[in-house]
Amino acid sequence: MKLDILLFGITTDLVGTSNIEIEVPTNSSVGHFKNEMLTKFPQLSNIGTYAIAVNESYASDDILLQENDVVAVIPPVSGG
């Protein structure tokens, strides 16, 4: 199934774009999505520590994804 991926912060720099589309198997979970992203983009080695939002709501690893979901990858933010 097709997912639209939005990348924020350092992930944009690591992947080289802020928006991609990927295919994952039907009934994939957020955890499976993270593994797929790591396989396709090994430079996202810290993806396990990033927040994931699905359709603008934060999602845990066990949430099942649906066709055409919009998934955001949000790294930790620091500042002062």
Stockholm file with secondary structure:
# STOCKHOLM 1.0

chainA/1-80         MKLDILLFGITTDLVGTSNIEIEVPTNSSVGHFKNEMLTKFPQLSNIGTYAIAVNESYASDDILLQENDVVAVIPPVSGG
#=GR chainA/1-80 SS CEEEEEECTHHHHHHTCSEEEEECCTTCBHHHHHHHHHHHCTTCTTGGGSEEEETTEECCTTCBCCTTCEEEEECCCCCC
#=GC SS_cons        CEEEEEECTHHHHHHTCSEEEEECCTTCBHHHHHHHHHHHCTTCTTGGGSEEEETTEECCTTCBCCTTCEEEEECCCCCC
//
